[in-house]
């Protein structure tokens, strides 16, 4: 029998899909992301935001989900966002 232990992932709040929407919104509406996404769209790229629930990071006793920003298959930046929408970092440039 397999099961997921709470120590391996962030506890998911009982708020439906709101924590996921908060995590994406915390990243999507950053000024640098809006500017980059606009340029990517103008160049014909599809911009995607992916919340990776299975790869959490714990800092100072708080759990954060990675939110990846992609243009097509290319990873552009990764941010860490708590289920409450709080950002941990300003993102890692991966170019």
JOJODA-V262709 format. One line per field, one symbol per residue. ss: DSSP state (a for helix, b for strand, c for the rest). psi: psi as a letter, one per 40 degrees, with the letter a starting at -180 (. if undefined). A space follows every 10 residues. Layout:
ss: ???
psi: ???
This chain:
ss: cccccaaacc cccccccaaa aaaaaaaacc aaaaaaaaaa aaccccbbbb bbbbbbbbbc cbbbbbbbbb bccbbbbbbb bcccccbccc cbbcc
psi: hiihhdeeii hhigfbeddd ddddddddeh dddddddddd ddeeihhihh hgdefihhhf eihiihhihi hbehhdihih hieeehhdie ihhf.
